[in-house]
């Protein structure tokens, strides 16, 4: 086994020791703890060190990975996602992003969207199946993928200029632990970009309370959509300054972006003109969330947190 790229950025997630290549393993330098590497070259830190909640999410996503990836290929999902991608890119801006980490990376959606603006990219996820999908999607040597728990990242301090999460925060109940880890791996002045389901509007809380208990592709024990008043304080507590919080998506999102949850939704892929209908629904949703008093009532939050340039919590 050749030394994996990005090796200098990795560490044992609990002991903070650097790791080195040894035969078919990575080994921590002092305690000599071994971490297996998959046949495709993915270090598997979560096999040895993982929270109970992380283990539950690992089992959940290994079970539903194929259905989740299938949903991403539906035409109405793709069209509505294109709208969400545009509003996300508007928040990111045009500048280069430097060395980037995508936490809870799944199939590498953020890296695929950001393209050449990423200098080097490390994707971290609890699910080996999702990481294998990410490797297939992003085969460039500029990307490297690691299995790890988001609340105990196998990454050394201040390694990245930018960190991204698409739909991963709501899978982690230990939000302070997650945000503290992201703050730790960011360089001073670095930014944390996220796009997540949010339930500040009462209707979404009611609907999700029902759907989360009915759908086999969701885990009501570990998945909890964001609320602004439960997200901004922990971000501030660990040291971030929340630069932006905007919400998007309304009734069109409900009907068109839940193919992995609502069985009837999957049939929409066969409907003539579904792409044009989805684009119209996205425009209507965008108009709705721009109305006075509706700015925080969307279903998806796009946010940007910044680590102070001095690297210290404020």
C-alpha positions in Angstrom: 0.0 0.0 0.0 1.4 3.4 -1.0 1.2 6.2 1.6 -2.3 7.8 1.1 -2.5 11.4 0.0 -3.2 13.9 2.7 -1.5 11.6 5.3 0.1 14.6 6.9 -3.4 15.9 7.8 -4.6 12.8 9.6 -4.4 11.8 13.2 -5.8 9.2 15.6 -9.2 10.7 16.5 -9.0 10.0 20.3 -5.3 10.2 21.1 -4.3 13.0 18.7 -1.3 11.1 17.6 0.0 11.4 14.0 -0.4 8.3 11.9 2.0 6.6 9.5 1.7 3.9 6.9 2.6 0.4 8.0 2.0 -2.5 5.7 -1.8 -2.5 5.0 -2.7 -0.2 7.9 -2.3 3.2 9.3 -0.6 3.2 12.7 -0.6 5.8 15.4 3.0 6.8 16.2 3.2 6.3 20.0 0.5 3.8 20.9 0.8 1.8 17.7 -3.0 1.5 17.3 -3.9 0.2 13.9 -6.5 1.6 11.5 -7.5 -0.6 8.6 -7.5 0.8 5.0 -10.1 -0.5 2.6 -9.2 -2.2 -0.7 -9.9 1.1 -2.5 -7.6 3.1 -0.2 -10.1 4.6 2.3 -8.7 4.8 5.9 -11.4 3.4 8.3 -11.0 5.2 11.6 -14.6 4.7 12.5 -14.1 1.0 12.8 -12.1 1.6 15.9 -13.3 4.9 17.3 -16.9 5.9 16.9 -19.7 7.3 19.1 -22.8 5.2 19.7 -24.9 7.7 17.7 -22.3 7.6 14.9 -22.5 3.8 14.8 -26.3 3.9 14.5 -26.1 6.3 11.6 -23.4 4.1 10.0 -25.8 1.1 10.1 -28.7 3.2 8.9 -26.8 4.6 5.9 -25.3 1.3 4.9 -28.9 0.0 4.7 -30.4 2.8 2.7 -27.4 4.0 0.6 -28.6 2.5 -2.7 -32.1 4.1 -2.3 -30.6 7.4 -1.4 -28.3 7.4 -4.5 -31.2 6.3 -6.7 -33.2 9.3 -5.5 -30.5 11.7 -6.5 -30.9 10.5 -10.1 -34.6 11.3 -10.5 -35.3 14.2 -12.9 -37.4 16.2 -10.5 -34.8 15.8 -7.7 -32.1 16.9 -10.1 -34.0 20.0 -11.2 -34.9 21.2 -7.7 -31.4 20.5 -6.5 -30.1 22.7 -9.3 -32.1 25.6 -7.8 -30.7 24.8 -4.3 -27.2 24.6 -5.8 -27.6 28.1 -7.4 -28.6 29.7 -4.1 -25.8 27.9 -2.3 -23.2 29.1 -4.8 -24.5 32.6 -4.5 -23.5 32.5 -0.8 -20.1 30.9 -1.5 -19.2 33.6 -4.0 -16.5 33.3 -6.7 -13.3 33.2 -4.8 -11.0 30.1 -4.6 -11.7 28.0 -1.5 -8.3 26.5 -0.9 -7.9 23.2 0.9 -11.5 22.0 1.7 -13.1 19.3 3.9 -16.6 18.0 3.2 -18.0 16.5 6.4 -20.8 13.9 6.2 -19.8 14.0 2.5 -22.1 11.2 1.2 -21.4 10.9 -2.5 -19.4 14.1 -2.5 -22.2 16.5 -3.6 -20.5 19.7 -2.4 -17.2 18.8 -4.1 -18.9 18.0 -7.3 -20.8 21.3 -7.2 -17.7 23.5 -6.3 -15.5 22.0 -9.0 -12.2 23.8 -9.7 -12.7 26.3 -6.8 -11.5 23.5 -4.5 -7.8 23.3 -4.2 -7.5 19.9 -2.5 -10.5 18.2 -0.9 -10.9 15.6 1.9 -14.3 14.0 2.3 -15.2 12.4 5.6 -18.3 10.2 6.2 -19.4 7.4 8.6 -20.7 5.2 5.7 -18.1 3.3 3.7 -20.8 2.7 1.0 -21.3 6.4 0.5 -17.5 7.0 0.5 -17.1 4.5 -2.2 -19.7 6.3 -4.3 -17.8 9.6 -3.7 -14.6 8.0 -4.9 -16.3 6.9 -8.1 -17.7 10.4 -8.6 -14.4 12.2 -7.8 -11.5 10.1 -9.0 -9.1 13.0 -9.3 -6.0 12.7 -7.0 -7.0 16.1 -5.6 -9.7 14.3 -3.6 -9.2 11.9 -0.7 -11.8 10.1 1.4 -11.8 9.0 5.0 -14.2 7.1 7.2 -14.7 8.9 10.5 -17.2 10.1 13.1 -18.1 13.8 12.6 -17.8 14.5 16.4 -14.2 13.0 16.5 -12.6 13.8 13.2 -9.4 12.0 12.3 -7.9 15.4 11.2 -5.2 17.5 12.7 -5.8 21.1 13.8 -6.1 24.1 11.4 -5.8 22.0 8.2 -8.5 23.6 6.0 -9.4 26.9 4.5 -13.1 25.9 4.0 -15.4 23.2 5.4 -18.7 22.2 3.8 -21.7 20.1 5.0 -24.7 19.3 2.8 -27.5 17.6 4.9 -25.2 16.2 7.6 -25.7 18.5 10.7 -29.3 17.2 11.2 -27.9 13.7 11.6 -25.8 14.7 14.6 -27.5 15.5 17.9 -24.2 16.5 19.5 -24.2 19.9 17.7 -21.6 21.5 20.0 -19.3 18.5 19.5 -19.7 18.7 15.7 -19.2 22.5 15.5 -16.2 22.3 17.9 -14.5 19.8 15.6 -15.2 21.9 12.5 -13.9 25.0 14.2 -10.8 23.0 15.2 -9.9 21.8 11.7 -10.4 25.2 10.1 -7.5 27.6 9.7 -7.9 31.1 11.3 -10.2 33.1 9.0 -11.7 30.0 7.5 -15.3 29.6 6.7 -17.9 26.8 7.4 -20.6 26.6 4.7 -23.7 24.4 5.3 -27.1 23.5 3.6 -29.5 21.8 5.9 -33.2 21.0 6.5 -34.7 23.5 8.9 -38.1 23.5 10.8 -38.6 27.0 12.2 -42.0 27.2 10.4 -44.6 25.4 12.5 -46.1 23.5 9.5 -42.7 21.9 8.7 -42.3 20.7 12.3 -45.8 19.1 12.2 -45.2 17.4 8.9 -41.7 16.1 9.8 -42.9 14.8 13.2 -45.2 12.5 11.2 -42.9 11.7 8.3 -39.9 10.9 10.4 -41.8 8.2 12.2 -43.3 6.7 9.1 -40.5 6.5 6.6 -38.0 3.6 6.8 -35.3 5.8 5.2 -35.3 8.2 8.1 -34.1 7.6 11.7 -36.2 9.7 14.1 -33.8 8.7 16.9 -30.8 10.5 15.5 -32.1 12.9 12.8 -33.3 16.4 13.9 -33.8 19.3 11.4 -32.2 22.5 12.5 -33.9 25.4 14.3 -32.2 28.8 14.2 -32.3 29.3 18.0 -30.8 25.8 18.5 -28.0 26.4 15.8 -26.7 29.9 16.2 -25.9 29.7 20.0 -23.8 26.5 19.7 -22.0 28.0 16.7 -21.2 31.1 18.7 -20.3 29.0 21.8 -17.5 27.2 20.0 -16.2 30.5 18.4 -17.9 30.9 15.0 -19.5 34.2 13.8 -22.6 33.4 11.8 -22.2 35.6 8.7 -25.4 34.4 6.9 -28.5 32.4 7.4 -31.1 32.2 4.7 -33.9 29.7 4.0 -35.3 28.4 0.8 -37.9 25.8 -0.4 -41.6 25.7 0.4 -44.5 23.6 -0.9 -42.6 22.6 -4.1 -39.8 21.2 -2.0 -42.3 19.1 0.0 -43.8 17.5 -3.1 -40.7 17.2 -5.3 -37.6 16.6 -3.1 -38.6 13.6 -0.9 -38.4 10.7 -3.3 -36.4 8.7 -0.8 -39.2 9.3 1.9 -42.5 9.6 0.1 -43.3 6.5 -2.1 -45.7 8.3 -4.4 -43.1 10.9 -5.2 -41.0 8.3 -7.1 -43.7 8.0 -9.7 -43.2 11.7 -10.7 -40.0 10.7 -12.6 -42.3 9.2 -15.3 -44.5 12.2 -15.7 -44.2 14.1 -19.0 -42.8 17.6 -18.5 -41.8 17.0 -14.9 -38.5 18.9 -15.3 -40.4 22.1 -16.4 -42.9 21.6 -13.6 -40.1 21.4 -11.1 -38.4 24.5 -12.4 -41.7 26.4 -12.0 -42.2 25.0 -8.5 -38.7 26.2 -7.5 -39.4 29.7 -8.8 -42.7 29.8 -6.8 -40.9 28.6 -3.7 -38.2 31.2 -4.2 -40.8 34.0 -4.5 -42.6 32.7 -1.4 -39.5 32.8 0.8 -38.7 36.3 -0.3 -42.1 37.7 0.8 -42.1 39.9 3.9 -42.0 37.8 7.1 -41.2 34.6 5.2 -37.4 34.8 5.1 -36.9 32.2 7.8 -39.9 29.9 6.9 -38.3 27.8 4.2 -37.5 24.2 4.5 -33.7 24.4 3.8 -31.3 26.7 5.5 -28.1 27.9 3.8 -25.6 29.3 6.3 -22.0 30.6 6.6 -20.0 30.6 9.8 -16.5 32.2 10.0 -13.6 31.4 12.3 -12.0 34.6 13.6 -8.7 35.5 11.9 -6.9 35.2 15.2 -8.2 31.7 15.6 -9.7 32.3 19.0 -13.3 32.0 20.2 -15.0 35.3 20.7 
